[in-house]
Amino acid sequence: MAWMRLIQSARSVLATAPPSTTLNLPRFYSKSAAPYPVKVGIPEFLSGIGGGVETHIAKLETELGDLPKLLVTRTLRLKKFGIPCKHRKLILKYSHKYRLGLWKPRADAIKA
């Protein structure tokens, strides 16, 4: 019996409250968005990764040509190009994040 009263009072409170006050969620976003380059190629991608990977820009541009081919390249192909293990791991890690849309090279990283 007490539960019925509790449920009915809760329903009456929810019915009388305006809909804008029932759902008040905070916004979590940065007010100063980081600038991203419009066109991302192999040089922008590798210099955005950092960690010394940008030393292989010329080699990968001549062998692969464009970024979509780099994004689907596997470990053994990168190994055949003569890229060391740590750099291969970084390239594969960030290419997976880039394909998922979780990471983009920043514009200030390209200028540096």
All heavy atoms as an XYZ file, in Angstrom:
881
protein
N       0.819     -1.189      0.000
C       0.000      0.000      0.000
C       0.869      1.261      0.000
O       0.585      2.205     -0.726
C      -0.893     -0.048      1.237
C      -1.866      1.062      1.310
S      -3.329      0.596      0.426
C      -4.433      1.794      0.988
N       1.928      1.227      0.802
C       2.832      2.375      0.853
C       3.553      2.548     -0.478
O       3.821      3.678     -0.898
C       3.817      2.208      1.995
N       3.872      1.435     -1.136
C       4.537      1.502     -2.431
C       3.638      2.151     -3.475
O       4.100      2.899     -4.323
C       4.935      0.097     -2.907
C       6.127     -0.436     -2.176
C       6.135     -1.367     -1.199
C       7.466     -0.035     -2.381
N       7.407     -1.582     -0.757
C       8.257     -0.764     -1.481
C       8.094      0.875     -3.215
C       9.633     -0.624     -1.396
C       9.466      0.998     -3.135
C      10.210      0.265     -2.228
N       2.380      1.859     -3.430
C       1.444      2.437     -4.386
C       1.373      3.954     -4.229
O       1.349      4.695     -5.209
C       0.045      1.827     -4.218
C      -0.020      0.351     -4.592
S       0.405      0.073     -6.311
C      -1.047      0.684     -7.091
N       1.357      4.424     -2.998
C       1.330      5.872     -2.751
C       2.617      6.524     -3.260
O       2.589      7.618     -3.826
C       1.155      6.162     -1.256
C      -0.222      5.925     -0.759
C      -0.352      6.411      0.662
N      -1.443      5.696      1.301
C      -1.522      5.438      2.587
N      -0.571      5.837      3.385
N      -2.540      4.797      3.073
N       3.748      5.841     -2.998
C       5.035      6.368     -3.429
C       5.095      6.473     -4.957
O       5.546      7.482     -5.507
C       6.172      5.478     -2.907
C       7.585      5.922     -3.234
C       7.895      7.226     -2.518
C       8.571      4.856     -2.849
N       4.636      5.449     -5.640
C       4.648      5.449     -7.102
C       3.714      6.525     -7.646
O       4.051      7.253     -8.588
C       4.277      4.051     -7.632
C       5.402      3.068     -7.307
C       4.022      4.097     -9.130
C       5.066      1.636     -7.625
N       2.540      6.669     -7.060
C       1.598      7.678     -7.520
C       2.106      9.089     -7.279
O       1.947      9.976     -8.124
C       0.238      7.493     -6.833
C      -0.519      6.283     -7.341
C      -1.816      6.060     -6.602
O      -2.092      6.723     -5.591
N      -2.608      5.111     -7.078
N       2.772      9.318     -6.158
C       3.319     10.653     -5.906
C       4.474     10.957     -6.856
O       4.636     12.094     -7.309
C       3.757     10.788     -4.445
O       4.842      9.912     -4.184
N       5.274      9.948     -7.170
C       6.366     10.148     -8.119
C       5.813     10.462     -9.502
O       6.343     11.317    -10.223
C       7.258      8.926     -8.165
N       4.775      9.774     -9.913
C       4.153     10.038    -11.215
C       3.580     11.449    -11.279
O       3.680     12.131    -12.295
C       3.047      9.028    -11.483
C       3.558      7.683    -11.903
C       2.413      6.767    -12.260
N       2.907      5.437    -12.550
C       2.155      4.358    -12.624
N       0.844      4.466    -12.419
N       2.672      3.199    -12.892
N       2.969     11.891    -10.197
C       2.389     13.234    -10.207
C       3.473     14.308    -10.263
O       3.320     15.330    -10.921
C       1.498     13.443     -8.986
O       2.279     13.412     -7.811
N       4.599     14.071     -9.597
C       5.713     15.027     -9.640
C       6.300     15.086    -11.045
O       6.586     16.157    -11.581
C       6.792     14.658     -8.596
C       8.070     15.427     -8.837
C       6.276     14.906     -7.206
N       6.487     13.920    -11.665
C       7.040     13.889    -13.018
C       6.084     14.492    -14.040
O       6.515     15.098    -15.015
C       7.387     12.455    -13.415
C       8.599     11.851    -12.707
C       8.769     10.399    -13.102
C       9.858     12.632    -13.017
N       4.806     14.319    -13.830
C       3.835     14.851    -14.779
C       3.743     16.371    -14.698
O       3.504     17.045    -15.701
C       2.471     14.236    -14.519
N       3.962     16.953    -13.508
C       3.842     18.396    -13.358
C       5.117     19.139    -13.732
O       5.074     20.329    -14.009
C       3.462     18.760    -11.916
O       4.457     18.245    -11.037
C       2.097     18.197    -11.549
N       6.259     18.457    -13.717
C       7.531     19.122    -14.022
C       7.632     19.377    -15.522
O       7.281     18.522    -16.332
C       8.698     18.268    -13.563
N       8.105     20.560    -15.931
C       8.284     20.826    -17.355
C       9.388     19.931    -17.926
O      10.338     19.579    -17.222
C       8.676     22.299    -17.419
C       8.972     22.712    -16.038
C       8.397     21.706    -15.107
N       9.301     19.548    -19.182
C      10.271     18.614    -19.754
C      11.693     19.168    -19.826
O      12.641     18.411    -19.821
C       9.733     18.329    -21.154
C       8.672     19.320    -21.415
C       8.254     19.902    -20.102
N      11.864     20.481    -19.873
C      13.213     21.037    -19.974
C      13.989     20.899    -18.671
O      15.213     20.857    -18.683
C      13.153     22.506    -20.386
O      12.479     23.243    -19.388
N      13.320     20.810    -17.538
C      14.027     20.698    -16.265
C      14.318     19.262    -15.886
O      15.149     19.008    -15.031
C      13.210     21.341    -15.131
O      11.957     20.669    -15.034
C      13.015     22.819    -15.369
N      13.648     18.302    -16.502
C      13.887     16.910    -16.131
C      15.208     16.400    -16.699
O      15.843     15.559    -16.099
C      12.740     16.003    -16.616
O      12.620     16.139    -18.025
C      11.449     16.358    -15.919
N      15.633     16.897    -17.834
C      16.852     16.420    -18.464
C      17.835     17.578    -18.581
O      17.777     18.376    -19.510
C      16.543     15.846    -19.848
C      17.686     15.107    -20.516
C      18.037     13.858    -19.714
C      17.321     14.739    -21.918
N      18.719     17.685    -17.628
C      19.679     18.771    -17.600
C      21.075     18.169    -17.553
O      21.642     17.969    -16.483
C      19.416     19.683    -16.391
C      20.185     20.977    -16.508
O      20.787     21.253    -17.534
N      20.162     21.761    -15.447
N      21.653     17.850    -18.714
C      22.951     17.210    -18.787
C      24.046     18.252    -19.027
O      23.878     19.155    -19.843
C      22.980     16.185    -19.922
C      21.991     15.030    -19.785
C      22.042     14.177    -21.039
C      22.309     14.206    -18.565
N      25.177     18.104    -18.353
C      26.282     19.040    -18.601
C      26.958     18.727    -19.931
O      26.918     17.601    -20.419
C      27.224     18.782    -17.429
C      26.944     17.383    -17.030
C      25.481     17.153    -17.294
N      27.586     19.734    -20.505
C      28.314     19.550    -21.756
C      29.794     19.438    -21.454
O      30.370     20.261    -20.753
C      28.075     20.732    -22.688
C      26.658     20.818    -23.169
C      26.540     21.935    -24.164
N      25.174     22.023    -24.637
C      24.747     22.960    -25.446
N      25.574     23.903    -25.851
N      23.504     22.981    -25.841
N      30.400     18.405    -22.027
C      31.825     18.186    -21.844
C      32.515     18.303    -23.197
O      32.610     17.354    -23.948
C      32.088     16.798    -21.242
C      31.538     16.634    -19.868
C      30.385     15.914    -19.640
C      32.164     17.224    -18.784
C      29.874     15.763    -18.373
C      31.669     17.081    -17.511
C      30.514     16.355    -17.310
N      32.963     19.479    -23.533
C      33.724     19.677    -24.744
C      34.653     20.859    -24.548
O      34.420     21.729    -23.726
C      32.838     19.869    -25.975
C      31.917     21.065    -25.913
C      32.335     22.314    -26.335
C      30.626     20.935    -25.414
C      31.493     23.408    -26.269
C      29.783     22.025    -25.350
C      30.217     23.249    -25.783
O      29.385     24.323    -25.719
N      35.696     20.857    -25.319
C      36.687     21.912    -25.223
C      36.202     23.136    -25.991
O      35.699     23.024    -27.102
C      38.007     21.430    -25.800
O      38.930     22.473    -25.813
N      36.364     24.303    -25.394
C      35.941     25.524    -26.078
C      36.948     25.932    -27.145
O      36.591     26.539    -28.128
C      35.751     26.643    -25.068
C      34.644     26.316    -24.097
C      34.117     27.528    -23.448
C      33.045     27.077    -22.477
N      31.991     27.940    -22.314
N      38.203     25.591    -26.955
C      39.211     25.911    -27.957
C      39.591     24.621    -28.674
O      40.422     23.859    -28.224
C      40.442     26.532    -27.306
O      41.006     25.621    -26.411
N      38.946     24.374    -29.790
C      39.200     23.157    -30.553
C      40.574     23.247    -31.213
O      40.978     24.295    -31.702
C      38.127     22.967    -31.611
N      41.282     22.131    -31.201
C      42.603     22.090    -31.806
C      42.461     22.103    -33.321
O      41.590     21.441    -33.872
C      43.337     20.834    -31.363
N      43.291     22.857    -34.012
C      43.176     22.929    -35.470
C      43.687     21.646    -36.117
O      44.744     21.128    -35.764
C      44.074     24.111    -35.834
C      45.045     24.204    -34.716
C      44.333     23.716    -33.491
N      42.914     21.110    -37.062
C      43.299     19.921    -37.805
C      43.488     20.304    -39.262
O      42.754     21.133    -39.791
C      42.224     18.840    -37.698
C      42.093     18.277    -36.320
C      40.974     18.542    -35.549
C      43.088     17.486    -35.775
C      40.845     18.021    -34.285
C      42.971     16.970    -34.509
C      41.844     17.230    -33.767
O      41.729     16.725    -32.515
N      44.453     19.698    -39.919
C      44.646     20.012    -41.332
C      43.495     19.458    -42.168
O      42.902     18.441    -41.839
C      45.960     19.313    -41.678
C      46.073     18.216    -40.683
C      45.428     18.735    -39.434
N      43.194     20.149    -43.264
C      42.095     19.726    -44.126
C      42.500     18.481    -44.907
O      41.809     17.481    -44.922
C      41.697     20.866    -45.090
C      40.632     20.402    -46.047
C      41.232     22.070    -44.298
N      43.663     18.524    -45.540
C      44.136     17.399    -46.331
C      45.229     16.664    -45.564
O      46.200     17.265    -45.122
C      44.701     17.882    -47.663
C      45.211     16.776    -48.541
C      45.962     17.340    -49.731
C      46.663     16.251    -50.484
N      47.838     15.752    -49.776
N      45.045     15.378    -45.391
C      46.038     14.573    -44.692
C      46.656     13.614    -45.695
O      45.969     12.797    -46.299
C      45.401     13.780    -43.529
C      46.439     12.911    -42.848
C      44.776     14.721    -42.529
N      47.949     13.740    -45.859
C      48.703     12.834    -46.712
C      49.702     12.071    -45.860
O      49.692     12.154    -44.624
N      50.583     11.335    -46.509
C      51.581     10.559    -45.768
C      52.517     11.467    -44.969
O      52.790     11.188    -43.801
C      52.354      9.624    -46.723
C      51.416      8.514    -47.199
C      53.560      9.017    -46.037
C      52.037      7.542    -48.172
N      53.012     12.603    -45.516
C      53.899     13.457    -44.705
C      53.203     14.022    -43.472
O      53.778     14.036    -42.381
C      54.310     14.575    -45.658
C      54.052     14.065    -47.013
C      52.943     13.085    -46.896
N      51.951     14.482    -43.625
C      51.228     15.041    -42.485
C      50.933     13.954    -41.443
O      51.026     14.190    -40.245
C      49.900     15.664    -42.947
C      50.062     16.896    -43.803
C      50.238     16.582    -45.279
O      50.089     15.414    -45.687
O      50.545     17.524    -46.037
N      50.579     12.765    -41.928
C      50.254     11.658    -41.032
C      51.468     11.245    -40.205
O      51.394     11.133    -38.979
C      49.732     10.475    -41.856
C      49.244      9.329    -41.032
C      48.002      9.377    -40.440
C      50.016      8.199    -40.859
C      47.534      8.321    -39.680
C      49.564      7.143    -40.111
C      48.321      7.202    -39.513
N      52.604     11.041    -40.862
C      53.804     10.572    -40.153
C      54.390     11.640    -39.245
O      54.860     11.335    -38.145
C      54.850     10.086    -41.150
C      54.473      8.842    -41.960
C      55.591      8.467    -42.899
C      54.125      7.687    -41.064
N      54.344     12.907    -39.669
C      54.860     13.951    -38.792
C      53.915     14.192    -37.623
O      54.348     14.631    -36.556
C      55.104     15.241    -39.567
O      53.905     15.688    -40.145
N      52.636     13.883    -37.790
C      51.691     13.974    -36.678
C      51.921     12.893    -35.649
O      51.677     13.089    -34.458
N      52.390     11.727    -36.086
C      52.692     10.636    -35.154
C      53.897     10.998    -34.304
O      53.884     10.841    -33.088
C      52.959      9.322    -35.919
C      51.683      8.830    -36.580
C      53.513      8.259    -34.993
C      51.880      7.623    -37.472
N      54.946     11.505    -34.934
C      56.164     11.860    -34.211
C      56.973     10.618    -33.869
O      56.804      9.563    -34.461
N      57.835     10.725    -32.886
C      58.640      9.594    -32.439
C      59.687      9.139    -33.438
O      60.119      7.989    -33.394
N      60.082     10.005    -34.365
C      61.097      9.642    -35.342
C      60.547      8.950    -36.575
O      61.303      8.553    -37.457
N      59.245      8.771    -36.646
C      58.632      8.080    -37.788
C      58.711      8.931    -39.045
O      58.721      8.406    -40.159
C      57.156      7.716    -37.448
C      56.477      7.006    -38.587
C      57.105      6.872    -36.203
N      58.824     10.246    -38.874
C      58.858     11.134    -40.036
C      60.107     10.954    -40.890
O      60.186     11.487    -41.997
C      58.698     12.594    -39.621
C      59.678     13.088    -38.599
C      59.246     12.843    -37.154
O      58.123     12.414    -36.911
O      60.090     13.069    -36.279
N      61.074     10.191    -40.419
C      62.268      9.922    -41.232
C      61.954      9.004    -42.410
O      62.734      8.928    -43.350
C      63.371      9.277    -40.374
O      62.865      8.073    -39.795
C      63.823     10.214    -39.277
N      60.825      8.334    -42.389
C      60.459      7.379    -43.444
C      59.470      7.958    -44.448
O      58.895      7.217    -45.242
C      59.852      6.118    -42.816
C      60.712      5.506    -41.768
N      61.912      4.896    -42.038
C      60.554      5.432    -40.417
C      62.454      4.462    -40.914
N      61.645      4.776    -39.916
N      59.275      9.275    -44.440
C      58.288      9.901    -45.321
C      58.619      9.636    -46.791
O      57.761      9.185    -47.562
C      58.184     11.418    -45.048
C      57.525     11.667    -43.690
C      57.393     12.116    -46.144
C      57.495     13.113    -43.277
N      59.844      9.896    -47.197
C      60.222      9.745    -48.605
C      60.097      8.298    -49.054
O      59.590      8.011    -50.148
C      61.647     10.244    -48.816
N      60.516      7.380    -48.204
C      60.469      5.961    -48.544
C      59.027      5.486    -48.746
O      58.717      4.785    -49.720
C      61.129      5.171    -47.415
C      61.334      3.713    -47.696
C      61.904      2.973    -46.497
C      63.094      3.677    -45.897
N      63.649      2.973    -44.729
N      58.128      5.873    -47.832
C      56.747      5.417    -47.926
C      55.992      6.109    -49.055
O      55.101      5.507    -49.659
C      56.024      5.633    -46.593
C      56.458      4.687    -45.473
C      55.787      5.064    -44.172
C      56.128      3.263    -45.836
N      56.320      7.364    -49.344
C      55.655      8.039    -50.457
C      56.025      7.410    -51.793
O      55.175      7.284    -52.670
C      55.994      9.529    -50.466
C      55.109     10.331    -49.557
C      55.186     11.814    -49.866
O      56.302     12.319    -50.108
O      54.125     12.454    -49.876
N      57.286      6.995    -51.963
C      57.673      6.379    -53.231
C      57.109      4.968    -53.358
O      56.709      4.555    -54.441
C      59.205      6.329    -53.381
O      59.758      5.616    -52.278
C      59.791      7.715    -53.447
N      57.055      4.224    -52.265
C      56.588      2.841    -52.325
C      55.063      2.736    -52.358
O      54.518      1.924    -53.087
C      57.118      2.045    -51.127
C      58.622      1.933    -51.072
C      59.183      1.046    -52.178
O      58.454      0.161    -52.663
O      60.342      1.256    -52.556
N      54.370      3.539    -51.534
C      52.917      3.407    -51.418
C      52.169      4.448    -52.238
O      51.188      4.135    -52.897
C      52.494      3.509    -49.946
C      53.024      2.403    -49.046
C      52.653      2.677    -47.608
C      52.467      1.069    -49.485
N      52.571      5.687    -52.151
C      51.939      6.729    -52.942
C      50.966      7.603    -52.180
O      51.099      8.809    -52.174
N      49.960      7.019    -51.532
C      48.973      7.848    -50.848
C      48.587      7.226    -49.505
O      48.929      6.092    -49.199
C      47.740      8.079    -51.724
C      47.083      6.787    -52.164
O      47.708      5.731    -52.035
O      45.932      6.839    -52.629
N      47.847      8.010    -48.714
C      47.505      7.614    -47.343
C      46.580      6.400    -47.256
O      46.802      5.542    -46.401
C      46.897      8.800    -46.588
C      46.606      8.557    -45.115
C      47.883      8.328    -44.338
C      45.840      9.709    -44.528
N      45.545      6.256    -48.104
C      44.696      5.060    -47.969
C      45.458      3.753    -48.103
O      45.134      2.774    -47.437
C      43.673      5.219    -49.095
C      43.595      6.672    -49.326
C      44.977      7.201    -49.056
N      46.495      3.746    -48.940
C      47.307      2.528    -49.051
C      48.134      2.296    -47.784
O      48.354      1.159    -47.382
C      48.219      2.606    -50.263
C      47.475      2.471    -51.566
C      48.424      2.505    -52.739
C      47.654      2.428    -54.039
N      48.554      2.563    -55.190
N      48.581      3.375    -47.156
C      49.321      3.237    -45.903
C      48.421      2.718    -44.788
O      48.847      1.934    -43.953
C      49.944      4.574    -45.495
C      50.700      4.598    -44.162
C      51.920      3.694    -44.214
C      51.097      6.005    -43.793
N      47.158      3.147    -44.788
C      46.242      2.750    -43.723
C      45.902      1.271    -43.761
O      45.516      0.702    -42.737
C      44.959      3.582    -43.786
C      45.119      5.075    -43.527
C      43.790      5.776    -43.680
C      45.699      5.326    -42.155
N      46.020      0.613    -44.911
C      45.722     -0.816    -45.002
C      46.980     -1.665    -45.109
O      46.897     -2.880    -45.273
C      44.778     -1.117    -46.183
C      43.435     -0.460    -45.963
C      45.384     -0.689    -47.496
N      48.150     -1.046    -45.017
C      49.406     -1.781    -45.100
C      49.638     -2.576    -43.824
O      49.352     -2.114    -42.727
C      50.581     -0.802    -45.323
O      50.327     -0.059    -46.505
C      51.883     -1.534    -45.480
N      50.172     -3.768    -43.978
C      50.420     -4.651    -42.838
C      51.882     -4.606    -42.420
O      52.723     -3.999    -43.067
C      50.020     -6.075    -43.198
C      48.592     -6.134    -43.651
C      47.901     -7.224    -43.026
N      46.478     -7.195    -43.391
C      45.687     -8.177    -43.123
N      46.133     -9.238    -42.531
N      44.412     -8.089    -43.449
N      52.167     -5.306    -41.328
C      53.494     -5.274    -40.716
C      54.575     -5.795    -41.654
O      55.658     -5.192    -41.754
C      53.495     -6.112    -39.427
O      52.418     -5.697    -38.620
C      54.782     -5.959    -38.668
N      54.333     -6.909    -42.313
C      55.376     -7.504    -43.148
C      55.762     -6.601    -44.309
O      56.931     -6.544    -44.699
C      54.919     -8.864    -43.674
C      54.857     -9.968    -42.619
C      54.306    -11.252    -43.217
C      56.230    -10.214    -42.035
N      54.795     -5.886    -44.856
C      55.115     -4.971    -45.960
C      55.965     -3.811    -45.453
O      56.911     -3.379    -46.127
C      53.836     -4.465    -46.596
C      54.082     -3.739    -47.870
C      52.865     -3.673    -48.722
N      53.185     -3.011    -49.976
C      52.301     -2.387    -50.718
N      51.043     -2.379    -50.362
N      52.658     -1.798    -51.823
N      55.632     -3.288    -44.266
C      56.457     -2.218    -43.695
C      57.855     -2.728    -43.369
O      58.839     -2.006    -43.493
C      55.783     -1.649    -42.442
C      54.476     -0.871    -42.655
C      53.871     -0.497    -41.313
C      54.705      0.354    -43.501
N      57.942     -3.990    -42.941
C      59.247     -4.580    -42.634
C      60.090     -4.710    -43.903
O      61.305     -4.480    -43.885
C      59.050     -5.947    -41.994
C      60.315     -6.569    -41.482
C      60.016     -7.863    -40.745
C      61.269     -8.437    -40.143
N      60.992     -9.660    -39.383
N      59.446     -5.047    -45.028
C      60.165     -5.146    -46.303
C      60.703     -3.797    -46.752
O      61.699     -3.724    -47.464
C      59.261     -5.729    -47.379
C      59.000     -7.201    -47.217
C      58.078     -7.715    -48.304
C      57.717     -9.164    -48.052
N      56.739     -9.661    -49.039
N      60.033     -2.718    -46.341
C      60.503     -1.374    -46.681
C      61.685     -0.957    -45.813
O      62.278      0.088    -46.028
C      59.389     -0.353    -46.525
C      58.231     -0.544    -47.465
C      56.980     -0.113    -47.117
C      58.395     -1.151    -48.694
C      55.897     -0.280    -47.966
C      57.325     -1.327    -49.558
C      56.072     -0.895    -49.189
N      62.014     -1.745    -44.788
C      63.152     -1.438    -43.928
C      62.817     -0.516    -42.765
O      63.692      0.180    -42.251
N      61.574     -0.524    -42.323
C      61.164      0.319    -41.204
C      61.345     -0.461    -39.908
O      60.904     -1.616    -39.806
C      59.695      0.767    -41.381
C      59.587      1.597    -42.660
C      59.208      1.549    -40.179
C      58.189      1.966    -43.035
N      62.025      0.107    -38.898
C      62.263     -0.620    -37.644
C      60.969     -0.946    -36.899
O      59.909     -0.367    -37.142
C      63.107      0.352    -36.809
C      63.465      1.470    -37.688
C      62.631      1.413    -38.905
N      61.077     -1.884    -35.977
C      59.912     -2.421    -35.265
C      59.139     -1.348    -34.502
O      57.906     -1.295    -34.571
C      60.363     -3.524    -34.315
S      59.021     -4.294    -33.425
N      59.823     -0.485    -33.766
C      59.133      0.549    -32.983
C      58.355      1.501    -33.876
O      57.241      1.920    -33.545
C      60.124      1.336    -32.125
C      60.604      0.580    -30.931
C      61.417      1.467    -30.022
C      61.785      0.697    -28.778
N      62.460      1.524    -27.791
N      58.927      1.838    -35.017
C      58.248      2.744    -35.938
C      57.062      2.042    -36.601
O      56.017      2.659    -36.825
C      59.214      3.266    -36.987
C      60.257      4.173    -36.403
N      61.298      4.668    -37.136
C      60.421      4.669    -35.154
C      62.057      5.444    -36.371
N      61.544      5.441    -35.157
N      57.219      0.749    -36.924
C      56.090     -0.008    -37.484
C      54.936     -0.059    -36.504
O      53.778      0.115    -36.881
C      56.514     -1.446    -37.814
C      57.391     -1.591    -39.008
C      57.485     -3.027    -39.472
N      57.846     -3.985    -38.460
C      59.061     -4.483    -38.270
N      60.057     -4.076    -39.040
N      59.286     -5.372    -37.339
N      55.248     -0.278    -35.234
C      54.199     -0.337    -34.215
C      53.471      0.997    -34.103
O      52.239      1.037    -33.993
C      54.794     -0.723    -32.861
C      55.146     -2.185    -32.763
C      55.882     -2.515    -31.500
C      54.955     -2.625    -30.342
N      55.628     -3.127    -29.126
N      54.220      2.094    -34.132
C      53.580      3.414    -34.069
C      52.703      3.681    -35.286
O      51.583      4.175    -35.159
C      54.646      4.507    -33.944
C      55.286      4.690    -32.573
C      56.446      5.657    -32.664
C      54.252      5.188    -31.594
N      53.211      3.342    -36.472
C      52.436      3.574    -37.696
C      51.151      2.758    -37.672
O      50.073      3.267    -37.974
C      53.280      3.242    -38.946
C      54.417      4.260    -39.108
C      52.423      3.205    -40.201
C      55.433      3.892    -40.159
N      51.234      1.491    -37.282
C      50.049      0.637    -37.271
C      49.059      1.070    -36.193
O      47.843      1.042    -36.404
C      50.454     -0.819    -37.069
C      51.245     -1.421    -38.233
C      51.768     -2.792    -37.856
C      50.391     -1.493    -39.470
N      49.580      1.496    -35.041
C      48.704      1.938    -33.952
C      47.908      3.178    -34.355
O      46.683      3.226    -34.199
C      49.552      2.234    -32.719
C      48.810      2.829    -31.551
C      49.802      3.068    -30.416
C      49.397      4.223    -29.568
N      50.389      4.530    -28.541
N      48.607      4.158    -34.923
C      47.927      5.400    -35.280
C      47.094      5.262    -36.557
O      46.105      5.969    -36.719
C      48.923      6.546    -35.395
C      49.323      7.071    -34.042
C      50.492      6.655    -33.425
C      48.499      7.955    -33.366
C      50.835      7.122    -32.171
C      48.837      8.434    -32.120
C      50.017      8.012    -31.521
O      50.342      8.470    -30.268
N      47.458      4.362    -37.440
C      46.611      4.159    -38.620
C      45.296      3.508    -38.220
O      44.242      3.830    -38.772
C      47.334      3.329    -39.679
O      47.598      2.035    -39.197
N      45.327      2.616    -37.233
C      44.084      2.015    -36.737
C      43.209      3.072    -36.066
O      41.993      3.132    -36.309
C      44.405      0.889    -35.762
C      43.205      0.198    -35.228
N      42.386     -0.575    -36.016
C      42.653      0.178    -33.997
C      41.396     -1.052    -35.287
N      41.535     -0.605    -34.052
N      43.817      3.923    -35.248
C      43.056      4.997    -34.599
C      42.487      5.972    -35.633
O      41.368      6.453    -35.494
C      43.943      5.769    -33.614
C      44.243      5.015    -32.355
C      45.064      5.885    -31.424
C      45.333      5.175    -30.127
N      45.999      6.045    -29.157
N      43.257      6.261    -36.680
C      42.803      7.188    -37.720
C      41.619      6.596    -38.482
O      40.657      7.296    -38.787
C      43.954      7.500    -38.674
C      43.624      8.534    -39.716
C      43.634      9.875    -39.407
C      43.291      8.159    -41.014
C      43.326     10.836    -40.359
C      42.978      9.107    -41.962
C      42.995     10.440    -41.632
O      42.674     11.382    -42.581
N      41.685      5.294    -38.793
C      40.573      4.653    -39.498
C      39.303      4.673    -38.673
O      38.204      4.806    -39.204
C      40.917      3.206    -39.843
C      41.732      3.084    -41.112
C      41.980      1.651    -41.436
N      43.042      1.200    -40.546
C      43.246     -0.055    -40.176
N      42.471     -0.999    -40.596
N      44.237     -0.368    -39.375
N      39.425      4.527    -37.349
C      38.260      4.549    -36.474
C      37.750      5.964    -36.206
O      36.665      6.131    -35.664
C      38.584      3.879    -35.139
C      38.865      2.380    -35.196
C      39.252      1.873    -33.816
C      37.664      1.632    -35.723
N      38.543      6.971    -36.553
C      38.142      8.354    -36.310
C      38.468      8.834    -34.915
O      37.917      9.830    -34.448
N      39.374      8.151    -34.228
C      39.732      8.523    -32.861
C      40.929      9.456    -32.794
O      41.227     10.005    -31.736
C      40.034      7.266    -32.037
C      38.889      6.273    -31.900
C      39.365      5.017    -31.189
C      37.743      6.912    -31.145
N      41.639      9.621    -33.892
C      42.845     10.442    -33.884
C      43.009     11.103    -35.246
O      42.692     10.525    -36.283
C      44.059      9.559    -33.601
C      45.350     10.293    -33.600
C      45.890     11.025    -32.598
C      46.287     10.376    -34.689
N      47.092     11.548    -32.986
C      47.356     11.168    -34.261
C      46.299      9.857    -35.974
C      48.435     11.444    -35.077
C      47.377     10.145    -36.793
C      48.433     10.935    -36.338
N      43.508     12.339    -35.224
C      43.889     13.063    -36.441
C      45.189     13.784    -36.158
O      45.422     14.225    -35.034
C      42.835     14.100    -36.815
C      41.552     13.537    -37.332
C      40.631     14.674    -37.720
C      39.296     14.165    -38.170
N      38.390     15.263    -38.504
N      46.053     13.933    -37.162
C      47.266     14.713    -36.935
C      46.925     16.186    -36.763
O      46.106     16.729    -37.505
C      48.106     14.470    -38.187
C      47.162     13.974    -39.195
C      46.037     13.324    -38.481
N      47.523     16.813    -35.786
C      47.245     18.220    -35.507
C      48.042     19.106    -36.449
O      49.118     18.772    -36.890
C      47.603     18.546    -34.066
C      46.711     17.801    -33.083
C      47.120     18.108    -31.696
N      47.032     19.543    -31.453
C      46.721     20.066    -30.299
N      46.486     19.290    -29.283
N      46.673     21.363    -30.139
N      47.501     20.286    -36.718
C      48.151     21.211    -37.643
C      49.436     21.774    -37.054
O      50.407     21.984    -37.770
C      47.207     22.350    -37.994
N      49.498     21.986    -35.732
C      50.716     22.528    -35.132
C      51.832     21.488    -35.109
O      52.993     21.827    -35.108
C      50.452     23.081    -33.742
C      49.844     22.045    -32.810
O      49.556     20.928    -33.255
O      49.647     22.383    -31.629
N      51.489     20.190    -35.130
C      52.510     19.154    -35.175
C      53.159     19.101    -36.552
O      54.315     18.740    -36.692
C      51.903     17.794    -34.840
N      52.422     19.500    -37.582
C      52.953     19.485    -38.934
C      53.943     20.625    -39.144
O      54.977     20.464    -39.762
C      51.806     19.561    -39.961
C      50.974     18.296    -39.862
C      52.309     19.765    -41.361
C      49.689     18.352    -40.611
N      53.654     21.784    -38.564
C      54.530     22.939    -38.718
C      55.856     22.756    -37.993
O      56.863     23.306    -38.367
C      53.838     24.195    -38.214
C      52.648     24.595    -39.061
C      51.941     25.780    -38.458
C      50.674     26.105    -39.227
N      49.911     27.150    -38.587
N      55.859     21.986    -36.927
C      57.070     21.810    -36.118
C      58.102     20.951    -36.825
O      57.921     20.348    -37.791
C      56.710     21.169    -34.787
